[in-house]
Amino acid sequence: MTLSKFAITWLCSLSLLLNTVAATITDIPGIYGPIYSVMGSDYIDPSQHLKSKPGDFVHPGIWHTHEDLERMRTNINAGKEPWKSAFAAFSTDSYSQSTYTMQGPHAVLSRGAISNYTSFTNDARAAWQNALMWYITRSSAHWTRSTTILDAWGSNLTAIIGTDRSLLIGLDGDMFVNAAEIMRWEGGWTEAGAKWQGSPGFANQIYWLFSRQSTVVGQANYGMASIKAMMSFAVYLDDVMLWNYAVNEYLNNKCAGAPWTWEPETGQSVESGRDQSTFSRLSKVEECAMEVILIQRCRPCHVRDCVGGLRRASCAEPGL
């Protein structure tokens, strides 16, 4: 029996609606399974970018590979430009200081009518910048500042609420897990409370609160921010299902996927009629998502400018 296009669309919509209702009404984690787009002539096959087992993941492998970190450190120590000047500015930033005063943690984070999320935003940036500062300088003070922030939020955060929580976690949660990826794979950090059976802290929060409950794929910049963050969370967790879901969303979600949010002839995006800052943010978010795909797909990678001021890598072979 062949289902009509209307019936297929209705079933897909019902499946998504039931999943969203369960997560919204009872506020329990909504598990986003591999609900792929109905295949048509414009479907983009994601198979070359998918994972089949946890061992397929590259670490560190979100925004920075080991080679990228070494390139930065080597060139900074050698006094080469533009690394020398970039590091001079980066190292004096308030979020790069080992003396940075942590503004959290809080048990509940909110971004909406009532908000307290800026504490997490600032702490996430400080954790990431101190992680980079540790790698470059090998100062134990930076190691301690970064990891204490990660452990504090990972051990105390219990809920994320508010209408904009997906945007909060899509942007700031992504930076947070990038700090953790560096400190875990390069700095030898072990999450507070970690046991062979699992972790009650950081990884547990990334799995349940971040990737399963708070990163709903919406439209335009909201959706792409969530897709980008899902990729990062998947890498840190070695989560094959989440990675494959996020990659397919990046390619085939017609409300948020990269091929569908830009007009190729004009270079305008779905955010162009809004304001330039949002238009620019969408392009940077998509670049970060592509960064993760490329790092996970092939090595070695070559340095370019990074979102937020440090770097972006692309592989020699063609991208998507």
N, C-alpha and C positions, 0 to 999 in steps of 0.2 A: 504494500500500500504506500502510495506516495503522498506525503503531506503537502498541502498548499503553502505558498510563501507566507500567507497570512497566519496559518496555523503554527508554522515554525517560529515566526516573529512573536506570536502570542505566548507560546511556551517559553521562549527565552526570556521575555519580559516578566512572566509570572515567576520564573525561577529566580531572577534577580530581585524581584519585589519581595518575595518571601524571605530571601536571605537578608535583605535590608531591614524589613520589618522586625525580624527576630533580633537583629543587632540593635535596633533603635528602641523598641518597646521594652525589652528585658535588659538591654544594655549588656548583653553577654557578647563575647567575641563572635563576629560573623566570619566564618571560614570561607574564603574566596577560592573556590575550586577552579579547575580549568574550563571555564565557560567560554568557549571560543566563538568568534563571530560566525554567522552563517556564511559559508563559503560561497563566493561569487566570483565573477571574472576579475574583480579587483582585489581579491584576497592575496595577501603577501605571505608566502610560506616562511615561517620562523624556524624551521627545523635545523638549519645550520648553526643557529645560535643557542639551541636548547641544551640542557644538561640531562644526563641519565643517571648520575650517581653523585653523592657528596664529594667524592674524590676528584670530580671534574673541575672544582672551583680553584682559582688562582688566588694565593694569599701572599702578602697583602695585595688586594685587588679591587679596591673601590675607586677612589680618586688617585691613589698613589701605589705604584708597584715598588718593589725593593730597588729596582734599577733607577726609578725616578727619584727616590729619596737619596740614593747614593750620588746621583748626578748633581742634585742641589747641594748636598753637603761638600762634595769634592770641589765644585766650582766656587762655592762661597769661601772655603778654606784656602783656595788658591788665589782669591782676590779677583776672579774673572767677572767681567760685566756681561750681561746685566744682573747676574746673580748677586754681586757685591752690593750694588745700590738697592736692589729689591730687599735684600736681607737687612740692610741698615734701616730701612723704613719699617719692615715687618717686626724687627726685634724691639723697636721702641714703642710699638702699639700697646695700648693698655691691656689688651686681651692676651698678649704674648708674655706677660710678666709672671714669674713664679710666685710673686707676692699678690697676684690677683685675689680679691676677696669674693668667695663664692656667695651667690645671691640666693641659692636654694639649699637643700631641696624642699619641695612641698609634696604633700601626700596627694593633692589633687591639682591638676593643671587645667586651666580654662582659657579658651580663646573664643570670645563671643560677646554677648551683652555685658557679662562680667568677665574680666580678664586679669590674669596674673602671669601670663606666659613669658613676659620679657625677662624674668629671672632665668627661665630655662634657655631662652634664646642667647642670653649673654654667657651663661655657664657653658653651653654647648660650644660656642665660639672659643671660649677660653680653653676648654679641654682640647679642642682640635689644634689651636695655635700653640699651646704648650706641648702637645705631642710632637709637632714639627720642630719646635725649639729644642726639645729633648734630643731628637734624632740628630739635629745639626750640631748642637753644642755638647751633647752627652752629659748635661748637667742633671744631677739627681733631683735637684729642686724642681725642675720642669717636669720630670717623670712623676714626682709625687703630686704636683699640682694637678696634672691631667688625670691621673688615676684616682685621686681622691674625689674629684668631681664625678667621674664615671660611677664609682662605687656608691657615692652618696645618693645620686638620683636613682641608680639601679636598685638600691635597697629600700628606698622610701616612697617612691611614686606608686600609687595604687589606682589612680583613675585619671582619665583625660576626657574633658567634657567641653561643650560649646559648639556652636554651629560651624566654626572655622577650625575645628580640631584637626581635620585632615590636612589643611594648609599648614598648620603649625608643625605637625609631625613630618609632613612632606618636605618642608624647608629646613627646620632646625633639628628634627630627629635624624635627618640624613647626615648633617654635619657631626652630630653626636656620635653616630656609629662609625663615621670615618676616623674619629679620634680613637675609638676602641679598636678598630682594625689595625691601626699603627701600633698601639701600645701592646696589643695581644701578640702580634706576629713579629714585631721588631723589638719591643721592649720587655717581652717575657711577662707581661702582666697577667695575673690570674684573677678573675672576678671574685669579689668578696663572697664567701659562702659557697663557692663552687665545689661540687662533689662529682664523682663519676656517674652518679645517677642523674645529674642535671644541676642547674643553677637556680637558686631562689632569687637571684638578683638581676644583674644587667641583661643577660641573655633571655631570661624569662620575661622581662619587660619588653624587650625588642620583639619577642615572638607574639605575646598576647596583646599588650597594650598598643604597641606601635603597628606591627604588620597585620594583625588580624582584626583589630577593633577600630583603629583610628585612620587608616589610610584608604578611605573609600575613593574609588576612581570616579571623579566628577567630570566636568567639562573644562575644556581649554586649559588655562594655567593651573587650576585646581587639580584637574585630572593628571596632567603631566607631572606636577610636583609629587603626587602620590605614586605614580608609576616609577619615577626616578628613585624615590625613597624605597619602594618595594625591592628594586634591584639591589640597592645597597644592603638592606636588611637580609635579603636572601644570601648574599655573598658572606656576610658575617656569620649567619646561622648555618651555612651549607644546606640551605633549604631548596631542594630541587623543584618542588611543586610551585613554590612562590616565585622562583626565578623564571620558570617557563611561563607562568601566568603573566608576569610583568612584561616579559619580552613580547608576548603575543599582543598584549594591550598596547605596547609602544608602537607596534606595526599596524594593528588592525582595528583599534578603537577609533571609530570615526568622529567621536566627540572630543578626543584628547590625544590620540596617537600622532606621532610626528609627521607622517606623510599626509595627514588629513587636516592639519591645522595651519597650513601655509598655502598660499597661492603661488605656484612656481613661476608664473610669468611676471608678477609684480613684486614678489618678495614680501607681500603683506600677510600678516597672520590674523587669526581670529580675534586677537587682542589689539589690532592696529587702530580700530575706531575708538578705543578707550583712552589710553594715554601712553606716552612714550616709555615711561618707566616700567609699566606692566608688559608692554610689547618687548622691551629689552630683557625683562626677567624671564619671559617665556622662552626666548631663544637661548638664554644661559642655562635654564633648567634642562632643556632638550639636549644641549651640549654635554651637560654632566651625565645624563642618562646614556648618551652615546659613548661617553668616556668609559663607563663601566662595561658596556657591551663589548667594546673594542679590547679592553684589558682582559676580559674573560675569554675572548675569542682567540687572541693571538699575541705573541710576544716575539721579539722585543718591541717596545713602543718608543715613539719619538716625541720630544718635548715641544709643546706649544704653550701659549699663555693659558693660565688656569682661571676658571670662574672664581671670583673673589680675590684674584690677584696673584696666585702662585703658578699654576700650570694646568695644561690640558694635554693629554697624550692622544695620538692617533697612530694606528698601525699602518705599515707600508702597504699592505694589501687593501683593496677597495673596501669602503664601508658600505652601509646600507643605502 
